[in-house]
């Protein structure tokens, strides 16, 4: 699940924090990086768990209305299509999700008000009304309903993002992680039952190694990378360069020199995008100019043996 785009963003955050805190213990900072990546993986399960929590809340509300002293006809005979959704039931029984929830102590127990607000949005939506009208009552219809709901009301929703960021300081990558959860929903198959595969934390050990090595090369060779950057800062003093911009340039340099199999244009694009994500509106152009100048000269000198 944790791809190299997310790894780069996390490395930048931890490197920036490392310098902001006056440097310190490299091993401690590395553990912080791995902890931050683990929290992103936890967030993936929180997103999936949200579907089961919304379903459970609706069931509790329906049961409470039925058990009122004088329930109305509508309360006695509510529409139960949402609580009987086959996809949500399959997700609730998923073996990997249940294992992670138990081992990592993941829970929405303190967030009922937030979940209730989401439920109200869903019930008032055209998506839900269309779902009720569907004559094709099937697993595919149930899954498609949750795919649409997740995409509209959970992915990249400002209210959801803010709530998650308030819930955990490491959850500032909601746009990326929610997209992984959405891809997971699309891949679900009824025939897999509770054994439906979910995304692993890392696709393979290479990605975890990439995270650790990129972080270490950025810090350990920091003075060398900064010296190279300084040569191209025409009419600029190092002190005037935004700290995050310098961290982005330093990390990009570490990747260019330390990972020969990663094309330079990939590195260039990734860190220009990171500048837009983390720094000032003009940072992308600034970083693009500096990195392009460094790469061009290195290629002329034969000091960069890759495209």
Helices and strands as residue ranges (DSSP letters): H 4-20, H 26-66, H 73-76, H 86-92, H 95-104, H 112-123, H 126-133, H 139-149, I 150-154, H 158-167, H 174-187, G 190-195, H 205-220, H 222-230, G 238-240, H 243-258, H 264-278, H 283-301
